[in-house]
Amino acid sequence: MVSGNWDAWLLDRVPPLPGPVADKLGEQAEWWSEQLGDEERRFLGNLAPQLEVAVDGASVLCVHGSPRSATEDIFATTPDAEVSEMLDGVQQQVLAAGHTHIQLHRQHGSTLIVNPGSVGLPFYNSPADGEIFMSPWAEYAIVTAVDGQVSTELRRAPYEVEAFLELARESGMPHAHWWTDCWVKDAQA
């Protein structure tokens, strides 16, 4: 596991997101931070910003946003020149990045960029677009390597979203009803 922008918020009060939803999310993050004990704080504090793993002989660099920053976005529409700057010095065959919470696989030069999306908070749109909406499924990716050839498969899995949202409403979290209203209820996985 690698550290991300929410870990920085929970430990160091670094704001998680700019924009119109920042105040509500900031209050939620403050509440979540208060729920952590010393052991959880130590665990988060020990997360590395990058992790390199081998998948059947292929080298995978895991980061939260980009190799440069946990808060840097890589989208399908990010210009190639910007991605080249972000990947400067990266030698791994695969870059696994998350931050945007939006699934992606994109070839850039000799590097396959993979964003598995999010298991617990898959964005239906980018928060940079204004309001935030979440998809009613869990997202993940499978990375395989065979004879030096790397491929990815992006997957979605349904789960009992309404039961999850009811737990959130009952949790005492600030703005819980606003947050649960941000979930898209009728989308198909």
MORAVEN-V104460 format. One record per pair of residues at least 4 apart in sequence whose C-alpha atoms are under 6 Angstrom apart, sorted by sequence separation. I is the first residue (numbers start at 0). J is the second residue. If there is no record, write none. Layout:
I_J ; I_J
//
This chain:
7_11 ; 8_12 ; 17_21 ; 21_25 ; 28_32 ; 35_39 ; 40_44 ; 53_57 ; 64_68 ; 106_110 ; 117_121 ; 126_130 ; 144_148 ; 8_13 ; 16_21 ; 53_58 ; 64_69 ; 106_111 ; 116_121 ; 126_131 ; 144_149 ; 7_13 ; 8_14 ; 53_59 ; 63_69 ; 64_70 ; 65_71 ; 105_111 ; 143_149 ; 8_15 ; 52_59 ; 64_71 ; 105_112 ; 143_150 ; 168_175 ; 51_59 ; 64_72 ; 104_112 ; 142_150 ; 51_60 ; 104_113 ; 123_132 ; 142_151 ; 5_15 ; 50_60 ; 103_113 ; 122_132 ; 123_133 ; 141_151 ; 4_15 ; 50_61 ; 103_114 ; 122_133 ; 123_134 ; 141_152 ; 49_61 ; 102_114 ; 121_133 ; 122_134 ; 140_152 ; 49_62 ; 102_115 ; 121_134 ; 140_153 ; 102_116 ; 140_154 ; 101_116 ; 139_154 ; 164_179 ; 100_116 ; 138_154 ; 93_110 ; 97_114 ; 100_117 ; 138_155 ; 92_110 ; 93_111 ; 94_112 ; 95_113 ; 96_114 ; 137_155 ; 93_112 ; 95_114 ; 118_137 ; 137_156 ; 118_138 ; 136_156 ; 100_121 ; 101_122 ; 117_138 ; 136_157 ; 100_122 ; 116_138 ; 9_32 ; 116_139 ; 115_139 ; 115_140 ; 59_91 ; 64_96 ; 58_91 ; 63_96 ; 64_97 ; 155_188 ; 58_92 ; 59_93 ; 60_94 ; 61_95 ; 62_96 ; 63_97 ; 64_98 ; 59_94 ; 63_98 ; 2_46 ; 1_46 ; 2_47 ; 1_47 ; 2_48 ; 1_48 ; 1_49 ; 132_181 ; 133_182 ; 134_183 ; 132_182 ; 133_183 ; 3_63 ; 4_69 ; 3_69 ; 55_144 ; 27_173
//
